[in-house]
Amino acid sequence: MVGMVEKEQAAAAGCVIREAREEDVPRMTEIYNQGILDRQSTLELDPHPVSQERAWFQSHGPLEPILVAEKDGAVIGYAALSRFSQRRCHDHVKDLRIYIAREWRGKGIGSLLLGNLIEVARERGVRKIVLSALPSNEAGLKLYKKFGFRTVGVYKEHGFLNGEWVDVVIMEKLLVRMES
Ligand SMILES: CC(C)(COP(=O)(O)OP(=O)(O)OC[C@H]1O[C@@H](n2cnc3c(N)ncnc32)[C@H](O)[C@@H]1OP(=O)(O)O)[C@@H](O)C(=O)NCCC(=O)NCCS
């Protein structure tokens, strides 16, 4: 598939990283909704219908890659870059979404996906990846720091979740093109 990093680890985990296809959308929606219902990943409150995620999927072009991790023929996680904004000046700035199925978290799948996504994004000319995370999302923050994201700042009391106001951490990673 697309340029792979950490090939050996992917093989060790028995995991295939590949571009997402439209038929993956129902399973990707299921995985995303687990994250919403867990209340630790996003300020989204309500599960998304497949139709909404299908429209989201279809809105992605080559500069907005979506990769899935597949194990024994089943999708167990995905990572995607979406437009940061509709402004043309932001054409090369992308917003990260990464979600692993509950039973597969903490096993290195997020690292495999993000490593591959960054490589694909760099190859396609993405300039920068940005993201928002909840400060309580230890796994997410560790993952992002490991891949060189820096904290831009913290929105204080930016959303109401689980009966309390929560902060949101904003991070970014500039991608430098590798000259061959
Ligand atoms: C956040 C998420 C994508 C990370 O993917 P993952 O496959 O679980 O992460 P990995 O196993 O690759 O581990 C990444 C790092 O986080 C650490 N980590 C993993 N799970 C952890 C946990 N529960 N608590 C603390 N640290 C954890 C790992 O040790 C690893 O760091 P290391 O390589 O320095 O040891 C995944 O847990 C997930 O989908 N969570 C729910 C959805 C979500 O929060 N998405 C991100 C929204 S901002």
The ligand as a Gaussian input file, in Angstrom:
#p B3LYP/6-31G(d) Opt

LIG

0 1
 C       -5.907000       7.633000      21.808000
 C       -5.741000       6.386000      20.922000
 C       -5.947000       6.753000      19.460000
 C       -4.282000       5.887000      21.096000
 O       -4.122000       4.723000      20.307000
 P       -3.629000       3.378000      21.004000
 O       -3.516000       2.328000      19.987000
 O       -4.461000       3.099000      22.181000
 O       -2.172000       3.867000      21.489000
 P       -0.802000       3.077000      21.464000
 O       -1.013000       1.699000      22.012000
 O       -0.177000       3.209000      20.119000
 O        0.021000       3.911000      22.548000
 C        0.412000       5.248000      22.302000
 C        1.116000       5.754000      23.563000
 O        0.160000       5.966000      24.592000
 C        0.436000       5.162000      25.735000
 N       -0.841000       4.642000      26.206000
 C       -1.668000       3.788000      25.562000
 N       -2.773000       3.587000      26.289000
 C       -2.628000       4.315000      27.414000
 C       -3.443000       4.521000      28.544000
 N       -4.645000       3.921000      28.663000
 N       -3.003000       5.356000      29.515000
 C       -1.804000       5.973000      29.402000
 N       -0.991000       5.833000      28.333000
 C       -1.389000       5.000000      27.369000
 C        1.348000       4.069000      25.247000
 O        2.201000       3.618000      26.275000
 C        2.097000       4.725000      24.110000
 O        3.204000       5.455000      24.558000
 P        4.691000       4.810000      24.427000
 O        4.832000       4.330000      23.003000
 O        5.560000       5.962000      24.766000
 O        4.727000       3.682000      25.392000
 C       -6.697000       5.238000      21.336000
 O       -6.463000       4.878000      22.681000
 C       -8.167000       5.589000      21.154000
 O       -8.725000       5.360000      20.097000
 N       -8.809000       6.137000      22.209000
 C      -10.210000       6.513000      22.106000
 C      -10.435000       7.569000      21.019000
 C       -9.559000       8.790000      21.245000
 O       -9.324000       9.217000      22.363000
 N       -9.083000       9.369000      20.137000
 C       -8.257000      10.557000      20.171000
 C       -9.106000      11.782000      20.349000
 S       -8.099000      13.240000      20.603000

